[in-house]
Each structure stands twice: as C-alpha cells, then as structure tokens.
Amino acid sequence: MLDGARPSDVTVDSSSNAPGDLPSDSQKPKGWSPADTDQNPKLIYKLNDADDTSELFSITFDETNVESVIVKIKQDTTVIDRIPVDNFDNPISLGGKPGNIIELIVKPDTTDETPTIRNVVIKACFEEIGTTTAITTTAPTTPSTQTTGTSVVTTPSVSSSISTQPSTTTITTTPSSTTETTVITTGTTPSVSSTTTVLTTTECIKVMLDGARPSDVTVDSSSNAPGDLPSDSQKPKGWSPADTDQNPKLIYKINDADDTSELFSITFDETNVESVIVKIKQDTTVIDRIPVDNFDSPISLGGKPGNIIELIIKPDTTDGSPTIRNVVIKACFEEIGTTAAITTTAPTTPSTQTTGTSAITTPSVSITTTPSSTTKTTVITTETLPSVSSTTTVLTTTDE
C-alpha cells in the first residue's frame, strides 16, 4: 500500500500547484489543488520500484470539485492503459497491469472552483530496495578469539560459507521500513559454537497465488468428476464437477497469517461455462458478490478484504460438464514466518557470552526457508579481542 508514508517509494509531480500546495500533498488529508490558471491539471506518480516496474492493482482517492478523471498507466513513456472514471466511491481497478507511472488527468466539475485530490493510495506489487542495519550488543570483557562468519540464507535452500579473515568493520544505515527481523545470538561456556537465529515474518510479499505452494490456498468443491481434485482447478489439467452436480462450486480458502487478505483479482480459463458468481467472504460473512460472464480479462475484486473466494458456476450447455483451469488469485498475502538457524564453530577457548536479542521492527519482509524466490539475507557476526562487543549485521534485499 503506497500511501505516502514512505516518500522514497513514490515520486509525485504535477502540472502545477496552488499556492502553498505540493504534489505530495495529494497523498495527505490536506490535499493538493492545481493553480487557478491550469487548464489541464494532472498528477504524476512515479513508483520507485527496485526493478523499475510494478503490478498495479488499484488506486483510491478523495476529491472535491472533480467531474471525472482519466487514469493513465505508463511504463516510462509507453502508455499501457487509459481508464476513464467518473465514480470515486470504490477503488479504481488497474487490473494488475505492469507499469511504473500512474497519471491522474483531472477534469474539474465547475469552471469557477478549483479541484482538490487528497488521500491517494496506490496498491501494487512493489519491490522495495533492501538496506543494511547494524545491531551491537555488549559482551563481557573476557579475552577470546573468534573467526568472522558470513552466512548467506537463500531460498528455496539454506547454505552457509565461513570466512576466516577477521573483520571489525560495521556498516550502519538508517533502518528500512520494509523488513521485520529478529536476530538472536547465543554462546556457550566453554565457547565451542555460536548460533545466529534469524526469525522472519513476511507481509504482503506473495501476490500471485497460483497453486505452486499448496499450503497457501486450500481448495474445496461441491463435487468432483472421476479422477479430478479441487486443486486441479489451479493446473492446466483443470477441474470439473460430477455430472449430477446441479450447482457446481469451487471454494478457495486463503491461508493468510492473520486470516485475512486484500483481494485484487482472479483469473481462470474455462470450458462450457456460461457465467460465474464470484463471492468474497470473511469466514461465513459475505463481503461481495460479483457476477461475471466475460472471462477474457482479470476479474477485479476491488482490494476487498477476505479469506475465502467462491466460484459459483453456471454451465453454458446441458450436455457438457464445465471445466475450470489455471486459476490465479492476486492478493496482498502475508505468509507465515519461519526460523532459520546458522551455526559457526569457534575456538574452544573458555569464555562467557551474553545472550542478546535485537529487533528491527518494520512492516515487511526478510527471509524464509520455505521455497520462495523472494529474499536473500546476509548475516555477519564479528568479535574483537579483547572481547568488548559483538556486532551482528543483517543485510536484506527483497525480491517480489
């Protein structure tokens, strides 16, 4: 959710500004207005994505004296889509299209009043740039000797490499608001090993739920054709109901860590399907019902919160079973964190070391040992002689 809380995420520009206004005020309750003389007011949001492109799901804003807006999606100078909008009560779906620029071309609803745009929020699959943070905990002054250990945690596997070259260098930057990591270092007496445990909770890192990780989504159905499973609906093979099923239905329960997700879109391929009702639910509460009879484009779910999506299917013929395949759900999905332990062997010189717990608490991601292509974390532990401090440096880069 790009709401202006981190100005480095989005660079905001405009065609002009009313006295005292800045383009970035459009993401605040204060709001932004153009100069009175501006005949074609426009706001430009450049997403500073690490790989220079994002999947864009929706944009919302509050307005005064605005008749209509054209939302233009661009990748640099190339126009990807133009969406005319004259109703601002609901999130404006951007369909998951790729781009790095969103323009709002504003048409005032009067000629004698200045339009105002405020509280702009963009929802996108956005790759933040990783940062480095150093955490130091004081240890006893007992002389001891330890090598410098460098351990690299990658996914889907965990590997470690140890360097015997001592180092006392500490790199420190401002903590990022993108990573939540707890680093716990413990020692034994006599000192035979040092274990660094990295506990990570990931938020909103996986937005494409396509069945590749069955633990992400539990799929159920009203019935199954012989040899079919509900989960086949997320595969090219596809799923069909039993011939006797008069009301075929698929149910997707999203196993989010906090039991709710923001749901952006669902896509699928079909055969012998006349229409579908997409039902969004939070447990047993129905959030929305969306009737669909055109399956060529992603079906927008409007960023609504929920943990269940139901597809209620109406076959288009009476002599052929409907088939649903290649279902993909795009959502702001919080995966459950896991723990990775990395142990490096130290000399057997007797020593005593305190147990320190340091936390970098920020809203998003670091590492997980569950298969995922999302994160790389480097953990560097350094001690000096005589031992007066222990420094753990956590370097995190986040990949969507």
N, C-alpha and C positions, 0 to 999 in steps of 0.2 A: 504494500500500500504506500504509494508515493504521495504524501500529503504535505510536503514542505517542511516536515520536522527535521530532515537532514538536507540542507540546501545543496550539498555536494551531489545529491542523487539526480537532481533535475536543475537545468539552467533555464530560467524563464526570461523571455524577451517579449516585446510588444511593439505595435506600430507607433504608439505614442502614450503619454501618461498625463493624467490630470495633475495639477499642482499638488505636490506632497505625496503622490502615489508612486509605487514601484511595481514592476510586473509581478514580482514575487508576492505582493500583497493579495494577488488573486487566489493564493492558497491559504489565506488567513481570513478570519471573520471580518476584519476591516474591509477587505475587498479592494479591487482595482477598477478604475474608470479611465477611459481614454481622454485625450484632450478634446475640448469642445469643437475644435476645427477638424478633427479626424473624421473623414467621410467613410472610411473603411477600417474600422477598428479590428485589431487582431491580436491574439495572444499566441505565443510560440513556446512549447515545452520540449526541450531537448533532453532526452534521457541519457544520463552518463553511464551507460552500461559498460561493463568491463570488455565485452566483445563487440560493442557498438551496435547491438540490435537486441530488441526485446519482443516477447509475445505480448500484445496489448489486448487486454480483456474488456475493460470498461473505463469510463470517465464520468464523474458526477460533479455537479457544482450548484450553487445557489445563485440566483440572478435577480436583478431589478431592471425594469425598462428594457428587456430583451425580447424581441419578437421571435427571432429564430437564430440558429447557429449552424454553420457548416463545419463539421469536424473532419479535418483532413489528416490522414495518416501518411507519413512520408518515411522513406529510408534515405537520409541525406537529401538530395534534390529530387529523387524519384517519388512521384505520388503513387501510393499503394491503394488508397481508397478515399472517397468523399462521402460523408454521411450527413444528409440534411436532417435537422432536428428542430421541432417546434414545441415539444413537450419535455419539460425538465423534471418531472415528478419522480422518474425512475432512473437508475443507472443507464447510461448510453452504451450499448454493447459495441465493442470494437472487433468482436468475432475471433479473438486470438491471432489477429494478423500480425506479421512481423514488421517492425519499424523502430526508428529511434527519435522521431519527431511527431508531435501532435500539435496541430494548429486549430485554434478556435477563431473562425471568421464570424464576427458578431454583427447582427442586424438589429439596431435599436427599434423599439416598438413605437417610439414617438420621435418627432424631429426637434422637440424643444426640451427633452430630458436626456441626460447622459446615462448610458447603460453602465451597470456595475456587475462584475463577476467576482464571486467570493467562494471560499471553502472548496477549491478544486482538489479532487482526489483521483489519482490515476491508479488503476490496478493492472499489474503486469508481471510477467515472469522476468525478473530483473536480476542480473548478475552483478553483485557488488564486488568492489575491488578489495582484496584482503589487506590486512595491516599486520604489523608486528608489535607485540606488547611484552614488556619485561616485568617479571614479578620477583622481588627479592625477599627472602625470609632469613632472619638472623639465626646462626647456629652457634654452639659453644666454641670457645677459642682453643680447644684441644687440637694440637697439630695433627694433621692427617694428609694423606695424598690420595687423590682420585683422578682418573683419566676423565677427559671430556667425552661424553657420549652424545652422539647425534642419532636420533631415531626418527625415521620417517614412516608415518602411517598413511597408507593409501588404500583406496577401495577399488575392487572388491576384496583385496587381500592385505595382510599386515606384514611389513618387513622391517628389519632394523639393520643399520650399519653403524659401526663403532669406530670413531677416530681416536687415536692415542695421542694426538697433538693437543697439549693443554692450551686453554684459552681463557682470558679474563675479560674479554670484550662483551659488553652488554649493549644491545641495541634497544632503544626506547622510543616509541612513538605514541601519539595520542590514542587511547583505546577506541576501537571501532565500535559502532552501534550495530554491528552485523553479526556478532559472534557471542555465544554463551559457552564458556569453557571453564571447568573446574579442574585445577591441577593439584594433585596431592602427592607429596614426596615423602617417603619414609626411609629410615635407615635402621640397621641392626648393630648390636654390640656383641662380639667383635664385628667390625664392618666387613661383611662379605658380599653384600649386594645393595643396590639402590633401585627402587622401583618407582617409576613415574606412572601414575594412572590418569588418563585423560577421559573425563566424563562429559559427554556432549549431548545437548538437546537441540534438535534441528527444527526450525519453524518455517513453514511455507517454502520449503526447498523443492518439493516434488509437485509439479503441477499437471503432469500427464500420467493418469492412471490407466494403463493400457493392458493390465493383466500380466505384465512382465514380473511383477512381485505379487504373488497371490495373497500374501499377508496384508497388502494394502487395502484390498477390497474383498469382501465376502459376497459371493453371487448366489442367489437362490432363484427359484422359478415356481410357477404354478404347476408345471408338469414338464416331462422331457420325452422327446421321441426316443425310440430304442437306440442305445449307443451314445446318446447325447448327454452332456453335462451342462448345467447353467454357465459354468466358466468358459465353455466353448464359444459363448457369445462374444468373448473378447479375443477370439482367434479367427484366422481365415476360414477354418473348418465351419464355424457357425453353429448356432443352436436352433432347434425347432421344438415346439411343444408336441405333446401327444395328440394324435388325430381327434381324440374325444374331448379335448380341452376347448370349451366354448369361450373362455375368457383368458387367453394366454397372457402371461405377465412375467417380467424379469425384475428382480429386486437386487440393487447394488447397495450394500452396507459398507460405508467408508470407515475404515478403522483408524480414525484420527486420534492422536494422543490425547487431545482434550475433548474428543467425542463430537466435534462439530467442525465443518469446513465451509469456506466460502466457495460456492459452486458457480463456475463461469460458463461452461459449455459441455455438451455431449454430442458425439458424432458416432455414426454407425453406417454400415452397409446393410441392405435388406433385399429380400426377395418375397414376393406375394404379400406385401404389407400395404394396406390402403391408407391407414393413419395410425398415429400413436398419441396417447396422452402421457406426457412426462410429468410425473408427480414428484415434487420435492417435499421431503418430510424431515422433521427432527424427532426421532423415535416414532411415537404414534401421532404426533401433531402434523397436520398437512400445512406446509408453508405456501405452496403454489401448485397450480395445475396448468400445464401448457399444452394445448392441442397442436399437433404438427401433422401436416400432410405433404410436406416437401422436405426431402432428406438430402438435398444437394449441398447444403451449407451447414456449418456447425449450428446446433440449436442453442441459442443463448439462454442461460439460466440466471442471468442478471446479477451475478455475485451474491445471490441469496444464501443465507446460512442454512446448513442442514447436514445430516449424516446418512440419509437414505435417498436414493433415486429409484423410482419405479417406472418401468416402461409397460404401459397397458396397451396391448397390440390388437388392432382390428385387421384381420386378413382381407386381402383385396379379391380373393376368389374363394369359392366353396369347395373346389376340388384340388387345391394345393396347399400344403402346410406353409405358414410363414417361416422365414428364416432371418435371424439377426446375427450379424458377424462384425468383427473388428470394432467393437465398442471402445471408445476412448473418452474418459471423463477428465476435464481440466478443472482443477480446483486448487485453492490455497490449502495445502495439506501439510499438517505437522506430523512428521514421523517421530516415532518413539526413540529416544536416545539410547545408546549402548555404551559400554565401557570397554576401553582397550588398555591393557597393562603392558608396559615395556620395561624389561629388567636389564640393567647393565651391571657386569661384575666389577667390583672394586678390589683393591688390595686388601689383605687380611689384617692390616694394622688396626689394633683395637681403637675404637673411637665411639663417641656418642653423638647422635644427631637428633635434633628436634623434629617433630612431625609438623609440617606446615601445610595449611590449606589456604590457597589463594583463589579468588574467583574473579573472572572477568564477566560481568553480567551485562549483556546487551541482547537485543531482540532476536538474533537469527542464528546462523549455522556455523558448525565447525566440522567434526569428523564423525563417522560411524563405521563400524566394521562390518555392518550388513552390506551386501552387494549394492553399490550405488556408484554413479560416476560423478559424484558431486563435490568431494572435498579432499584436500591434501593438507596435512598438518605436520609441521616440523617441531620437535621438542628438543631443546638443547639445555643440558644441565652442566653447570660449571662450578667448581670449588677452587679456592685459592689456599695457599699454605703460608703461614698458619691459617687454619680454617676459621674465618670470621664471618663468612656469609655464603649462602647458597643461592644461586640465581637460576631461575627457570625461564627460558624464553620460548614463547609459543608463537610460531609463525603460521598464519592461516591464510590460505587462498581458497575462495569459494567459486565453484563452477556450477552453473544451473544444469 
